[in-house]
Amino acid sequence: METILSEISPNHSATPASEWSVLLECARPFPEQTRLAELLRTSPKWPALLTLADDHGLLPLLITRIRTVEAALVPVEVHDQLQAGQRSQIIFTLSLAAELFRILDRFTPDGIEVLLTKGPVLAARCYGDPGSRQYADLDFIIRDADVLRATEAMIALGYEPKVSLQSIEAGKFPGEYVFVQRDTKVLAEFHTERTFRYHPRRIPMEKLFARRASVTFDGRDVPALSLEDELILNSIHAAKHFWTRLMWVTDVAALISRQPIDWVNALSAVREVSAERMLRIALLLAVDVLGARVPPQIDKFMRSDSGARNAVAQITPRLLLGESVKFSVFRRAAFRMKMRGGLWGAAYLLRLSLSPTEEDWLPESREKRSWLLDAAARPLRLARKYGRGSSPQ
């Protein structure tokens, strides 16, 4: 979508409320066409609207939604460029699907099990159209015990690993295992029970595989997380990133509105990782911001936590600002503690503060050495990186 934006979006300044209103309507799981048409008749500033949608990861969905309204409401030049952009998005997602099959065909004979998650799975489950959700990579869940073999297999497929075989053998584990295809530059990320560090408790990997589901791409079934586990993972992922993009609220709203969530299983699964507050926040945002609906017992569950309600009250007004919001190291720490809640919040923050990633590894990280040396470097790096952060609020 970058080419389109460069052609029709000049310098982007503060976004008026009218553009935000259009985007919110498009983000609803069941937008009202009449309401959307009325908003478009106010003649929104299209460059600002498109930039806003792109900033929030919702440009493909915006394109899909506005195609349902009267064509005269969209300037001809914008309409033509958006059509071209949607074709490009579809072609790109098809290329990712082909790469997905290539990876699975390599892994399956070797007995390496994976579960697909996030981007392509949400596109299929939430929107039923690979061209309606913005994503740029493939995300897999894999057992930690299979990482070394998976890395060797990805290298054989022409991928360059960001985490070396030597670092893996030395017992290091990153935020995620990232691979870049040398020729196509396709990005693939692998997540294990050890890299899901933002889960309050260790993710029960075997239970995830036991609860697996499948999603169909191009007539082929692909193993994926269950609906309930996908909902929980995305709630935690958005909390990790401070809910700075409307896309994450949109995904939750669409998932719970368009799919038959087993709420008993969802609540059981979220208790396994002690992420009840993170799920409550996700549901509150989906319902209160985008009008999603939940059963009465789930509405009671999500509103029963005053800490979750207070967090949503802080998140909602800054949603428009997106990733332009800057968090100081102290505000980041306070947010992390609030996501866990209670006395456990401090323990959660401490664990995150002392869980080194590849950014914290010392130069000698390919060698086996004490975990404490890398852990000690992390708080200092975080302080340097976020110490001067600020927020418009």
Order of alpha helices (4+ residues) and beta strands (2+ residues): alpha-alpha-alpha-alpha-alpha-alpha-beta-alpha-beta-alpha-beta-alpha-beta-beta-alpha-beta-beta-alpha-alpha-alpha-alpha-alpha-alpha-alpha-alpha-alpha
